[in-house]
Amino acid sequence: MIDLISSVGKWVFRQALVTLRAIPRPDFVGRYLDDRPIANELRAGEIVIVGTPELKKWACFPCPDECGEMVALNLSKSRRPRWTVETDWLSRVTIHPSIHELKGCHSHYWVKRGRVVWCNDSHN
């Protein structure tokens, strides 16, 4: 119950900051789950982080290019390739390094503080 109140409180505060133009509207916010979601469980504008804040396993989200692909990034420190994912106090997500889709839509982008930043070699 406290997690739900905390989530709602963050959402309300984040929306207030966006409305006041103190921060830009995030393209993505993060949410933790115990298990890897299937594609139809993913919500637009949300990155599902599988695991816990201490032990992150996967980051799953719909491609921001809206091609319909589900992006699944490995966060395990013992496997390659791997990415790191951090969330700030407003649940905005930062992913490092960039995501370069070599199959499907061939998008190339960064996710920084919840915003998608397209690379020059992406078709967007």
KOLGU-4560 file (N, C-alpha, C; in nm, 3 decimals, padded with zeros to 5 digits):
<recs>
<n_xx: 00.082 n_yy: -00.119 n_zz: 00.000 ca_xx: 00.000 ca_yy: 00.000 ca_zz: 00.000 c_xx: 00.087 c_yy: 00.126 c_zz: 00.000 mol: A seq: 1 type: MET>
<n_xx: 00.194 n_yy: 00.124 n_zz: 00.079 ca_xx: 00.283 ca_yy: 00.240 ca_zz: 00.086 c_xx: 00.349 c_yy: 00.264 c_zz: -00.049 mol: A seq: 2 type: ILE>
<n_xx: 00.385 n_yy: 00.153 n_zz: -00.121 ca_xx: 00.444 ca_yy: 00.167 ca_zz: -00.254 c_xx: 00.348 c_yy: 00.235 c_zz: -00.349 mol: A seq: 3 type: ASP>
<n_xx: 00.218 n_yy: 00.201 n_zz: -00.341 ca_xx: 00.118 ca_yy: 00.262 ca_zz: -00.428 c_xx: 00.105 c_yy: 00.411 c_zz: -00.398 mol: A seq: 4 type: LEU>
<n_xx: 00.101 n_yy: 00.447 n_zz: -00.270 ca_xx: 00.093 ca_yy: 00.589 ca_zz: -00.231 c_xx: 00.217 c_yy: 00.662 c_zz: -00.279 mol: A seq: 5 type: ILE>
<n_xx: 00.331 n_yy: 00.598 n_zz: -00.263 ca_xx: 00.456 ca_yy: 00.659 ca_zz: -00.309 c_xx: 00.454 c_yy: 00.679 c_zz: -00.460 mol: A seq: 6 type: SER>
<n_xx: 00.407 n_yy: 00.580 n_zz: -00.537 ca_xx: 00.399 ca_yy: 00.591 ca_zz: -00.682 c_xx: 00.304 c_yy: 00.702 c_zz: -00.723 mol: A seq: 7 type: SER>
<n_xx: 00.188 n_yy: 00.707 n_zz: -00.659 ca_xx: 00.090 ca_yy: 00.811 ca_zz: -00.692 c_xx: 00.144 c_yy: 00.948 c_zz: -00.654 mol: A seq: 8 type: VAL>
<n_xx: 00.210 n_yy: 00.958 n_zz: -00.541 ca_xx: 00.269 ca_yy: 01.084 ca_zz: -00.498 c_xx: 00.375 c_yy: 01.133 c_zz: -00.595 mol: A seq: 9 type: GLY>
<n_xx: 00.461 n_yy: 01.042 n_zz: -00.641 ca_xx: 00.563 ca_yy: 01.078 ca_zz: -00.739 c_xx: 00.499 c_yy: 01.125 c_zz: -00.869 mol: A seq: 10 type: LYS>
<n_xx: 00.394 n_yy: 01.052 n_zz: -00.913 ca_xx: 00.325 ca_yy: 01.088 ca_zz: -01.036 c_xx: 00.265 c_yy: 01.228 c_zz: -01.025 mol: A seq: 11 type: TRP>
<n_xx: 00.196 n_yy: 01.256 n_zz: -00.914 ca_xx: 00.133 ca_yy: 01.386 ca_zz: -00.895 c_xx: 00.239 c_yy: 01.497 c_zz: -00.893 mol: A seq: 12 type: VAL>
<n_xx: 00.347 n_yy: 01.474 n_zz: -00.820 ca_xx: 00.453 ca_yy: 01.575 ca_zz: -00.811 c_xx: 00.520 c_yy: 01.595 c_zz: -00.947 mol: A seq: 13 type: PHE>
<n_xx: 00.547 n_yy: 01.484 n_zz: -01.018 ca_xx: 00.609 ca_yy: 01.494 ca_zz: -01.151 c_xx: 00.517 c_yy: 01.571 c_zz: -01.245 mol: A seq: 14 type: ARG>
<n_xx: 00.386 n_yy: 01.542 n_zz: -01.243 ca_xx: 00.291 ca_yy: 01.612 ca_zz: -01.329 c_xx: 00.285 c_yy: 01.761 c_zz: -01.295 mol: A seq: 15 type: GLN>
<n_xx: 00.294 n_yy: 01.794 n_zz: -01.167 ca_xx: 00.294 ca_yy: 01.935 ca_zz: -01.127 c_xx: 00.418 c_yy: 02.006 c_zz: -01.182 mol: A seq: 16 type: ALA>
<n_xx: 00.533 n_yy: 01.941 n_zz: -01.174 ca_xx: 00.656 ca_yy: 02.001 ca_zz: -01.227 c_xx: 00.649 c_yy: 02.018 c_zz: -01.378 mol: A seq: 17 type: LEU>
<n_xx: 00.589 n_yy: 01.923 n_zz: -01.447 ca_xx: 00.572 ca_yy: 01.934 ca_zz: -01.592 c_xx: 00.477 c_yy: 02.049 c_zz: -01.624 mol: A seq: 18 type: VAL>
<n_xx: 00.366 n_yy: 02.058 n_zz: -01.553 ca_xx: 00.268 ca_yy: 02.164 ca_zz: -01.576 c_xx: 00.330 c_yy: 02.302 c_zz: -01.553 mol: A seq: 19 type: THR>
<n_xx: 00.414 n_yy: 02.313 n_zz: -01.451 ca_xx: 00.482 ca_yy: 02.440 ca_zz: -01.422 c_xx: 00.601 c_yy: 02.464 c_zz: -01.514 mol: A seq: 20 type: LEU>
<n_xx: 00.627 n_yy: 02.369 n_zz: -01.603 ca_xx: 00.740 ca_yy: 02.375 ca_zz: -01.696 c_xx: 00.876 c_yy: 02.379 c_zz: -01.626 mol: A seq: 21 type: ARG>
<n_xx: 00.880 n_yy: 02.319 n_zz: -01.507 ca_xx: 01.006 ca_yy: 02.309 ca_zz: -01.434 c_xx: 01.091 c_yy: 02.195 c_zz: -01.489 mol: A seq: 22 type: ALA>
<n_xx: 01.024 n_yy: 02.093 n_zz: -01.542 ca_xx: 01.092 ca_yy: 01.981 ca_zz: -01.608 c_xx: 01.015 c_yy: 01.947 c_zz: -01.735 mol: A seq: 23 type: ILE>
<n_xx: 01.083 n_yy: 01.888 n_zz: -01.836 ca_xx: 01.009 ca_yy: 01.843 ca_zz: -01.954 c_xx: 00.931 c_yy: 01.715 c_zz: -01.923 mol: A seq: 24 type: PRO>
<n_xx: 00.823 n_yy: 01.692 n_zz: -01.997 ca_xx: 00.744 ca_yy: 01.570 ca_zz: -01.979 c_xx: 00.832 c_yy: 01.452 c_zz: -02.018 mol: A seq: 25 type: ARG>
<n_xx: 00.848 n_yy: 01.353 n_zz: -01.928 ca_xx: 00.931 ca_yy: 01.237 ca_zz: -01.962 c_xx: 00.863 c_yy: 01.148 c_zz: -02.066 mol: A seq: 26 type: PRO>
<n_xx: 00.944 n_yy: 01.092 n_zz: -02.154 ca_xx: 00.895 ca_yy: 00.992 ca_zz: -02.248 c_xx: 00.877 c_yy: 00.858 c_zz: -02.178 mol: A seq: 27 type: ASP>
<n_xx: 00.962 n_yy: 00.833 n_zz: -02.077 ca_xx: 00.959 ca_yy: 00.708 ca_zz: -02.002 c_xx: 00.975 c_yy: 00.732 c_zz: -01.853 mol: A seq: 28 type: PHE>
<n_xx: 00.903 n_yy: 00.653 n_zz: -01.773 ca_xx: 00.925 ca_yy: 00.642 ca_zz: -01.630 c_xx: 00.946 c_yy: 00.494 c_zz: -01.600 mol: A seq: 29 type: VAL>
<n_xx: 01.009 n_yy: 00.464 n_zz: -01.489 ca_xx: 01.041 ca_yy: 00.326 ca_zz: -01.455 c_xx: 00.946 c_yy: 00.266 c_zz: -01.354 mol: A seq: 30 type: GLY>
<n_xx: 00.932 n_yy: 00.135 n_zz: -01.363 ca_xx: 00.852 ca_yy: 00.058 ca_zz: -01.268 c_xx: 00.921 c_yy: -00.077 c_zz: -01.250 mol: A seq: 31 type: ARG>
<n_xx: 00.930 n_yy: -00.125 n_zz: -01.127 ca_xx: 00.994 ca_yy: -00.254 ca_zz: -01.098 c_xx: 00.890 c_yy: -00.366 c_zz: -01.096 mol: A seq: 32 type: TYR>
<n_xx: 00.928 n_yy: -00.481 n_zz: -01.153 ca_xx: 00.849 ca_yy: -00.603 ca_zz: -01.149 c_xx: 00.940 c_yy: -00.720 c_zz: -01.115 mol: A seq: 33 type: LEU>
<n_xx: 00.882 n_yy: -00.825 n_zz: -01.060 ca_xx: 00.960 ca_yy: -00.944 ca_zz: -01.027 c_xx: 00.991 c_yy: -01.029 c_zz: -01.149 mol: A seq: 34 type: ASP>
<n_xx: 00.899 n_yy: -01.033 n_zz: -01.245 ca_xx: 00.914 ca_yy: -01.119 ca_zz: -01.362 c_xx: 00.916 c_yy: -01.037 c_zz: -01.490 mol: A seq: 35 type: ASP>
<n_xx: 00.979 n_yy: -01.093 n_zz: -01.591 ca_xx: 00.985 ca_yy: -01.029 ca_zz: -01.722 c_xx: 00.846 c_yy: -01.025 c_zz: -01.785 mol: A seq: 36 type: ARG>
<n_xx: 00.800 n_yy: -00.908 n_zz: -01.829 ca_xx: 00.665 ca_yy: -00.898 ca_zz: -01.886 c_xx: 00.661 c_yy: -00.951 c_zz: -02.029 mol: A seq: 37 type: PRO>
<n_xx: 00.540 n_yy: -00.987 n_zz: -02.074 ca_xx: 00.522 ca_yy: -01.017 ca_zz: -02.215 c_xx: 00.484 c_yy: -00.887 c_zz: -02.284 mol: A seq: 38 type: ILE>
<n_xx: 00.499 n_yy: -00.883 n_zz: -02.415 ca_xx: 00.485 ca_yy: -00.758 ca_zz: -02.491 c_xx: 00.354 c_yy: -00.685 c_zz: -02.464 mol: A seq: 39 type: ALA>
<n_xx: 00.242 n_yy: -00.757 n_zz: -02.456 ca_xx: 00.114 ca_yy: -00.686 ca_zz: -02.437 c_xx: 00.094 c_yy: -00.635 c_zz: -02.295 mol: A seq: 40 type: ASN>
<n_xx: 00.185 n_yy: -00.666 n_zz: -02.202 ca_xx: 00.178 ca_yy: -00.611 ca_zz: -02.067 c_xx: 00.252 c_yy: -00.479 c_zz: -02.053 mol: A seq: 41 type: GLU>
<n_xx: 00.328 n_yy: -00.443 n_zz: -02.155 ca_xx: 00.404 ca_yy: -00.318 ca_zz: -02.149 c_xx: 00.313 c_yy: -00.200 c_zz: -02.179 mol: A seq: 42 type: LEU>
<n_xx: 00.332 n_yy: -00.093 n_zz: -02.103 ca_xx: 00.254 ca_yy: 00.029 ca_zz: -02.123 c_xx: 00.341 c_yy: 00.133 c_zz: -02.192 mol: A seq: 43 type: ARG>
<n_xx: 00.280 n_yy: 00.208 n_zz: -02.280 ca_xx: 00.353 ca_yy: 00.318 ca_zz: -02.346 c_xx: 00.404 c_yy: 00.413 c_zz: -02.239 mol: A seq: 44 type: ALA>
<n_xx: 00.527 n_yy: 00.460 n_zz: -02.256 ca_xx: 00.585 ca_yy: 00.555 ca_zz: -02.162 c_xx: 00.639 c_yy: 00.494 c_zz: -02.034 mol: A seq: 45 type: GLY>
<n_xx: 00.651 n_yy: 00.362 n_zz: -02.032 ca_xx: 00.698 ca_yy: 00.296 ca_zz: -01.911 c_xx: 00.807 c_yy: 00.196 c_zz: -01.943 mol: A seq: 46 type: GLU>
<n_xx: 00.913 n_yy: 00.198 n_zz: -01.864 ca_xx: 01.019 ca_yy: 00.098 ca_zz: -01.873 c_xx: 01.004 c_yy: 00.008 c_zz: -01.752 mol: A seq: 47 type: ILE>
<n_xx: 00.984 n_yy: -00.121 n_zz: -01.777 ca_xx: 00.974 ca_yy: -00.218 ca_zz: -01.669 c_xx: 01.114 c_yy: -00.267 c_zz: -01.637 mol: A seq: 48 type: VAL>
<n_xx: 01.155 n_yy: -00.250 n_zz: -01.513 ca_xx: 01.284 ca_yy: -00.299 ca_zz: -01.467 c_xx: 01.258 c_yy: -00.427 c_zz: -01.390 mol: A seq: 49 type: ILE>
<n_xx: 01.306 n_yy: -00.537 n_zz: -01.443 ca_xx: 01.284 ca_yy: -00.668 ca_zz: -01.381 c_xx: 01.389 c_yy: -00.687 c_zz: -01.273 mol: A seq: 50 type: VAL>
<n_xx: 01.343 n_yy: -00.714 n_zz: -01.152 ca_xx: 01.432 ca_yy: -00.732 ca_zz: -01.038 c_xx: 01.400 c_yy: -00.633 c_zz: -00.929 mol: A seq: 51 type: GLY>
<n_xx: 01.502 n_yy: -00.594 n_zz: -00.855 ca_xx: 01.488 ca_yy: -00.499 ca_zz: -00.746 c_xx: 01.586 c_yy: -00.384 c_zz: -00.770 mol: A seq: 52 type: THR>
<n_xx: 01.573 n_yy: -00.273 n_zz: -00.697 ca_xx: 01.672 ca_yy: -00.166 ca_zz: -00.714 c_xx: 01.816 c_yy: -00.212 c_zz: -00.687 mol: A seq: 53 type: PRO>
<n_xx: 01.831 n_yy: -00.315 n_zz: -00.602 ca_xx: 01.965 ca_yy: -00.366 ca_zz: -00.570 c_xx: 02.014 c_yy: -00.469 c_zz: -00.672 mol: A seq: 54 type: GLU>
<n_xx: 01.923 n_yy: -00.543 n_zz: -00.735 ca_xx: 01.959 ca_yy: -00.648 ca_zz: -00.830 c_xx: 01.868 c_yy: -00.637 c_zz: -00.952 mol: A seq: 55 type: LEU>
<n_xx: 01.913 n_yy: -00.561 n_zz: -01.050 ca_xx: 01.837 ca_yy: -00.539 ca_zz: -01.173 c_xx: 01.878 c_yy: -00.644 c_zz: -01.275 mol: A seq: 56 type: LYS>
<n_xx: 01.778 n_yy: -00.705 n_zz: -01.343 ca_xx: 01.806 ca_yy: -00.812 ca_zz: -01.438 c_xx: 01.782 c_yy: -00.770 c_zz: -01.583 mol: A seq: 57 type: LYS>
<n_xx: 01.668 n_yy: -00.707 n_zz: -01.609 ca_xx: 01.628 ca_yy: -00.669 ca_zz: -01.744 c_xx: 01.560 c_yy: -00.534 c_zz: -01.742 mol: A seq: 58 type: TRP>
<n_xx: 01.566 n_yy: -00.464 n_zz: -01.852 ca_xx: 01.485 ca_yy: -00.345 ca_zz: -01.875 c_xx: 01.403 c_yy: -00.374 c_zz: -02.000 mol: A seq: 59 type: ALA>
<n_xx: 01.271 n_yy: -00.368 n_zz: -01.989 ca_xx: 01.181 ca_yy: -00.401 ca_zz: -02.100 c_xx: 01.088 c_yy: -00.284 c_zz: -02.125 mol: A seq: 60 type: CYS>
<n_xx: 01.073 n_yy: -00.249 n_zz: -02.252 ca_xx: 00.986 ca_yy: -00.136 ca_zz: -02.287 c_xx: 00.953 c_yy: -00.140 c_zz: -02.435 mol: A seq: 61 type: PHE>
<n_xx: 00.842 n_yy: -00.075 n_zz: -02.472 ca_xx: 00.810 ca_yy: -00.066 ca_zz: -02.615 c_xx: 00.907 c_yy: 00.030 c_zz: -02.683 mol: A seq: 62 type: PRO>
<n_xx: 00.949 n_yy: -00.004 n_zz: -02.803 ca_xx: 01.041 ca_yy: 00.081 ca_zz: -02.877 c_xx: 00.980 c_yy: 00.220 c_zz: -02.893 mol: A seq: 63 type: CYS>
<n_xx: 01.056 n_yy: 00.326 n_zz: -02.865 ca_xx: 01.002 ca_yy: 00.461 ca_zz: -02.878 c_xx: 00.974 c_yy: 00.502 c_zz: -03.023 mol: A seq: 64 type: PRO>
<n_xx: 01.024 n_yy: 00.422 n_zz: -03.118 ca_xx: 00.999 ca_yy: 00.448 ca_zz: -03.260 c_xx: 00.858 c_yy: 00.406 c_zz: -03.300 mol: A seq: 65 type: ASP>
<n_xx: 00.786 n_yy: 00.343 n_zz: -03.208 ca_xx: 00.648 ca_yy: 00.297 ca_zz: -03.229 c_xx: 00.637 c_yy: 00.194 c_zz: -03.340 mol: A seq: 66 type: GLU>
<n_xx: 00.743 n_yy: 00.115 n_zz: -03.357 ca_xx: 00.742 ca_yy: 00.008 ca_zz: -03.458 c_xx: 00.673 c_yy: -00.117 c_zz: -03.405 mol: A seq: 67 type: CYS>
<n_xx: 00.641 n_yy: -00.119 n_zz: -03.278 ca_xx: 00.574 ca_yy: -00.234 ca_zz: -03.218 c_xx: 00.667 c_yy: -00.335 c_zz: -03.155 mol: A seq: 68 type: GLY>
<n_xx: 00.797 n_yy: -00.314 n_zz: -03.167 ca_xx: 00.894 ca_yy: -00.405 ca_zz: -03.109 c_xx: 00.903 c_yy: -00.386 c_zz: -02.958 mol: A seq: 69 type: GLU>
<n_xx: 00.928 n_yy: -00.496 n_zz: -02.886 ca_xx: 00.957 ca_yy: -00.488 ca_zz: -02.745 c_xx: 01.109 c_yy: -00.490 c_zz: -02.730 mol: A seq: 70 type: MET>
<n_xx: 01.161 n_yy: -00.393 n_zz: -02.660 ca_xx: 01.305 ca_yy: -00.386 ca_zz: -02.634 c_xx: 01.330 c_yy: -00.454 c_zz: -02.499 mol: A seq: 71 type: VAL>
<n_xx: 01.427 n_yy: -00.544 n_zz: -02.495 ca_xx: 01.466 ca_yy: -00.612 ca_zz: -02.371 c_xx: 01.617 c_yy: -00.599 c_zz: -02.357 mol: A seq: 72 type: ALA>
<n_xx: 01.660 n_yy: -00.521 n_zz: -02.259 ca_xx: 01.802 ca_yy: -00.496 ca_zz: -02.238 c_xx: 01.853 c_yy: -00.576 c_zz: -02.118 mol: A seq: 73 type: LEU>
<n_xx: 01.963 n_yy: -00.643 n_zz: -02.137 ca_xx: 02.026 ca_yy: -00.720 ca_zz: -02.031 c_xx: 02.095 c_yy: -00.626 c_zz: -01.932 mol: A seq: 74 type: ASN>
<n_xx: 02.065 n_yy: -00.641 n_zz: -01.803 ca_xx: 02.127 ca_yy: -00.558 ca_zz: -01.700 c_xx: 02.222 c_yy: -00.638 c_zz: -01.611 mol: A seq: 75 type: LEU>
<n_xx: 02.241 n_yy: -00.767 n_zz: -01.641 ca_xx: 02.327 ca_yy: -00.852 ca_zz: -01.560 c_xx: 02.473 c_yy: -00.810 c_zz: -01.576 mol: A seq: 76 type: SER>
<n_xx: 02.541 n_yy: -00.793 n_zz: -01.465 ca_xx: 02.681 ca_yy: -00.749 ca_zz: -01.470 c_xx: 02.774 c_yy: -00.857 c_zz: -01.524 mol: A seq: 77 type: LYS>
<n_xx: 02.727 n_yy: -00.982 n_zz: -01.526 ca_xx: 02.814 ca_yy: -01.092 ca_zz: -01.570 c_xx: 02.795 c_yy: -01.129 c_zz: -01.717 mol: A seq: 78 type: SER>
<n_xx: 02.705 n_yy: -01.063 n_zz: -01.787 ca_xx: 02.679 ca_yy: -01.097 ca_zz: -01.927 c_xx: 02.706 c_yy: -00.979 c_zz: -02.018 mol: A seq: 79 type: ARG>
<n_xx: 02.732 n_yy: -01.009 n_zz: -02.145 ca_xx: 02.757 ca_yy: -00.905 ca_zz: -02.244 c_xx: 02.666 c_yy: -00.926 c_zz: -02.362 mol: A seq: 80 type: ARG>
<n_xx: 02.618 n_yy: -00.830 n_zz: -02.431 ca_xx: 02.626 ca_yy: -00.689 ca_zz: -02.393 c_xx: 02.536 c_yy: -00.662 c_zz: -02.274 mol: A seq: 81 type: PRO>
<n_xx: 02.562 n_yy: -00.552 n_zz: -02.206 ca_xx: 02.479 ca_yy: -00.516 ca_zz: -02.093 c_xx: 02.466 c_yy: -00.365 c_zz: -02.084 mol: A seq: 82 type: ARG>
<n_xx: 02.361 n_yy: -00.323 n_zz: -02.020 ca_xx: 02.332 ca_yy: -00.182 ca_zz: -02.000 c_xx: 02.315 c_yy: -00.157 c_zz: -01.852 mol: A seq: 83 type: TRP>
<n_xx: 02.323 n_yy: -00.031 n_zz: -01.814 ca_xx: 02.290 ca_yy: 00.008 ca_zz: -01.678 c_xx: 02.166 c_yy: 00.097 c_zz: -01.684 mol: A seq: 84 type: THR>
<n_xx: 02.083 n_yy: 00.083 n_zz: -01.583 ca_xx: 01.960 ca_yy: 00.161 ca_zz: -01.573 c_xx: 01.954 c_yy: 00.223 c_zz: -01.436 mol: A seq: 85 type: VAL>
<n_xx: 01.928 n_yy: 00.352 n_zz: -01.433 ca_xx: 01.910 ca_yy: 00.424 ca_zz: -01.307 c_xx: 01.778 c_yy: 00.499 c_zz: -01.312 mol: A seq: 86 type: GLU>
<n_xx: 01.714 n_yy: 00.510 n_zz: -01.198 ca_xx: 01.592 ca_yy: 00.591 ca_zz: -01.188 c_xx: 01.618 c_yy: 00.701 c_zz: -01.087 mol: A seq: 87 type: THR>
<n_xx: 01.566 n_yy: 00.821 n_zz: -01.116 ca_xx: 01.581 ca_yy: 00.930 ca_zz: -01.019 c_xx: 01.460 c_yy: 00.932 c_zz: -00.926 mol: A seq: 88 type: ASP>
<n_xx: 01.451 n_yy: 01.028 n_zz: -00.839 ca_xx: 01.346 ca_yy: 01.033 ca_zz: -00.737 c_xx: 01.207 c_yy: 01.057 c_zz: -00.797 mol: A seq: 89 type: TRP>
<n_xx: 01.201 n_yy: 01.096 n_zz: -00.925 ca_xx: 01.072 ca_yy: 01.113 ca_zz: -00.994 c_xx: 01.041 c_yy: 00.994 c_zz: -01.086 mol: A seq: 90 type: LEU>
<n_xx: 01.117 n_yy: 00.886 n_zz: -01.071 ca_xx: 01.102 ca_yy: 00.762 ca_zz: -01.149 c_xx: 01.142 c_yy: 00.778 c_zz: -01.296 mol: A seq: 91 type: SER>
<n_xx: 01.212 n_yy: 00.887 n_zz: -01.330 ca_xx: 01.262 ca_yy: 00.903 ca_zz: -01.467 c_xx: 01.383 c_yy: 00.811 c_zz: -01.485 mol: A seq: 92 type: ARG>
<n_xx: 01.393 n_yy: 00.751 n_zz: -01.601 ca_xx: 01.493 ca_yy: 00.648 ca_zz: -01.627 c_xx: 01.607 c_yy: 00.703 c_zz: -01.712 mol: A seq: 93 type: VAL>
<n_xx: 01.729 n_yy: 00.661 n_zz: -01.679 ca_xx: 01.847 ca_yy: 00.685 ca_zz: -01.762 c_xx: 01.909 c_yy: 00.549 c_zz: -01.792 mol: A seq: 94 type: THR>
<n_xx: 01.939 n_yy: 00.528 n_zz: -01.921 ca_xx: 02.000 ca_yy: 00.402 ca_zz: -01.966 c_xx: 02.135 c_yy: 00.435 c_zz: -02.030 mol: A seq: 95 type: ILE>
<n_xx: 02.234 n_yy: 00.352 n_zz: -01.998 ca_xx: 02.367 ca_yy: 00.370 ca_zz: -02.055 c_xx: 02.420 c_yy: 00.234 c_zz: -02.097 mol: A seq: 96 type: HIS>
<n_xx: 02.482 n_yy: 00.216 n_zz: -02.210 ca_xx: 02.503 ca_yy: 00.311 ca_zz: -02.319 c_xx: 02.375 c_yy: 00.325 c_zz: -02.403 mol: A seq: 97 type: PRO>
<n_xx: 02.390 n_yy: 00.379 n_zz: -02.523 ca_xx: 02.276 ca_yy: 00.399 ca_zz: -02.612 c_xx: 02.218 c_yy: 00.265 c_zz: -02.656 mol: A seq: 98 type: SER>
<n_xx: 02.097 n_yy: 00.270 n_zz: -02.705 ca_xx: 02.029 ca_yy: 00.152 ca_zz: -02.757 c_xx: 02.030 c_yy: 00.164 c_zz: -02.909 mol: A seq: 99 type: ILE>
<n_xx: 02.087 n_yy: 00.065 n_zz: -02.975 ca_xx: 02.094 ca_yy: 00.065 ca_zz: -03.121 c_xx: 02.027 c_yy: -00.063 c_zz: -03.170 mol: A seq: 100 type: HIS>
<n_xx: 01.907 n_yy: -00.051 n_zz: -03.221 ca_xx: 01.831 ca_yy: -00.166 ca_zz: -03.271 c_xx: 01.890 c_yy: -00.208 c_zz: -03.404 mol: A seq: 101 type: GLU>
<n_xx: 01.954 n_yy: -00.323 n_zz: -03.408 ca_xx: 02.016 ca_yy: -00.371 ca_zz: -03.531 c_xx: 01.918 c_yy: -00.451 c_zz: -03.616 mol: A seq: 102 type: LEU>
<n_xx: 01.807 n_yy: -00.493 n_zz: -03.555 ca_xx: 01.701 ca_yy: -00.563 ca_zz: -03.628 c_xx: 01.577 c_yy: -00.475 c_zz: -03.622 mol: A seq: 103 type: LYS>
<n_xx: 01.481 n_yy: -00.507 n_zz: -03.701 ca_xx: 01.353 ca_yy: -00.434 ca_zz: -03.695 c_xx: 01.366 c_yy: -00.293 c_zz: -03.748 mol: A seq: 104 type: GLY>
<n_xx: 01.338 n_yy: -00.195 n_zz: -03.664 ca_xx: 01.328 ca_yy: -00.056 ca_zz: -03.709 c_xx: 01.463 c_yy: 00.016 c_zz: -03.719 mol: A seq: 105 type: CYS>
<n_xx: 01.571 n_yy: -00.043 n_zz: -03.670 ca_xx: 01.706 ca_yy: 00.013 ca_zz: -03.679 c_xx: 01.719 c_yy: 00.148 c_zz: -03.608 mol: A seq: 106 type: HIS>
<n_xx: 01.643 n_yy: 00.170 n_zz: -03.503 ca_xx: 01.652 ca_yy: 00.295 ca_zz: -03.427 c_xx: 01.780 c_yy: 00.299 c_zz: -03.346 mol: A seq: 107 type: SER>
<n_xx: 01.828 n_yy: 00.419 n_zz: -03.319 ca_xx: 01.946 ca_yy: 00.440 ca_zz: -03.235 c_xx: 01.918 c_yy: 00.561 c_zz: -03.148 mol: A seq: 108 type: HIS>
<n_xx: 01.920 n_yy: 00.542 n_zz: -03.015 ca_xx: 01.880 ca_yy: 00.648 ca_zz: -02.924 c_xx: 01.938 c_yy: 00.627 c_zz: -02.784 mol: A seq: 109 type: TYR>
<n_xx: 01.935 n_yy: 00.732 n_zz: -02.706 ca_xx: 01.967 ca_yy: 00.731 ca_zz: -02.564 c_xx: 01.837 c_yy: 00.754 c_zz: -02.488 mol: A seq: 110 type: TRP>
<n_xx: 01.832 n_yy: 00.708 n_zz: -02.364 ca_xx: 01.725 ca_yy: 00.747 ca_zz: -02.272 c_xx: 01.795 c_yy: 00.817 c_zz: -02.155 mol: A seq: 111 type: VAL>
<n_xx: 01.768 n_yy: 00.947 n_zz: -02.142 ca_xx: 01.832 ca_yy: 01.029 ca_zz: -02.039 c_xx: 01.726 c_yy: 01.104 c_zz: -01.960 mol: A seq: 112 type: LYS>
<n_xx: 01.723 n_yy: 01.078 n_zz: -01.831 ca_xx: 01.626 ca_yy: 01.142 ca_zz: -01.740 c_xx: 01.484 c_yy: 01.132 c_zz: -01.795 mol: A seq: 113 type: ARG>
<n_xx: 01.454 n_yy: 01.012 n_zz: -01.849 ca_xx: 01.320 ca_yy: 00.985 ca_zz: -01.897 c_xx: 01.291 c_yy: 01.032 c_zz: -02.038 mol: A seq: 114 type: GLY>
<n_xx: 01.385 n_yy: 01.099 n_zz: -02.101 ca_xx: 01.363 ca_yy: 01.153 ca_zz: -02.237 c_xx: 01.441 c_yy: 01.071 c_zz: -02.340 mol: A seq: 115 type: ARG>
<n_xx: 01.379 n_yy: 01.049 n_zz: -02.455 ca_xx: 01.447 ca_yy: 00.982 ca_zz: -02.566 c_xx: 01.525 c_yy: 01.087 c_zz: -02.643 mol: A seq: 116 type: VAL>
<n_xx: 01.654 n_yy: 01.058 n_zz: -02.664 ca_xx: 01.741 ca_yy: 01.147 ca_zz: -02.741 c_xx: 01.788 c_yy: 01.064 c_zz: -02.862 mol: A seq: 117 type: VAL>
<n_xx: 01.739 n_yy: 01.101 n_zz: -02.980 ca_xx: 01.770 ca_yy: 01.027 ca_zz: -03.102 c_xx: 01.912 c_yy: 01.057 c_zz: -03.149 mol: A seq: 118 type: TRP>
<n_xx: 01.982 n_yy: 00.954 n_zz: -03.193 ca_xx: 02.116 ca_yy: 00.970 ca_zz: -03.250 c_xx: 02.106 c_yy: 01.008 c_zz: -03.397 mol: A seq: 119 type: CYS>
<n_xx: 02.209 n_yy: 01.072 n_zz: -03.447 ca_xx: 02.210 ca_yy: 01.117 ca_zz: -03.587 c_xx: 02.196 c_yy: 01.004 c_zz: -03.688 mol: A seq: 120 type: ASN>
<n_xx: 02.245 n_yy: 00.885 n_zz: -03.653 ca_xx: 02.238 ca_yy: 00.775 ca_zz: -03.748 c_xx: 02.106 c_yy: 00.697 c_zz: -03.741 mol: A seq: 121 type: ASP>
<n_xx: 02.014 n_yy: 00.742 n_zz: -03.659 ca_xx: 01.881 ca_yy: 00.681 ca_zz: -03.654 c_xx: 01.795 c_yy: 00.743 c_zz: -03.763 mol: A seq: 122 type: SER>
<n_xx: 01.696 n_yy: 00.673 n_zz: -03.807 ca_xx: 01.611 ca_yy: 00.727 ca_zz: -03.913 c_xx: 01.509 c_yy: 00.828 c_zz: -03.860 mol: A seq: 123 type: HIS>
<n_xx: 01.507 n_yy: 00.855 n_zz: -03.730 ca_xx: 01.414 ca_yy: 00.954 ca_zz: -03.674 c_xx: 01.472 c_yy: 01.092 c_zz: -03.672 mol: A seq: 124 type: ASN>
</recs>
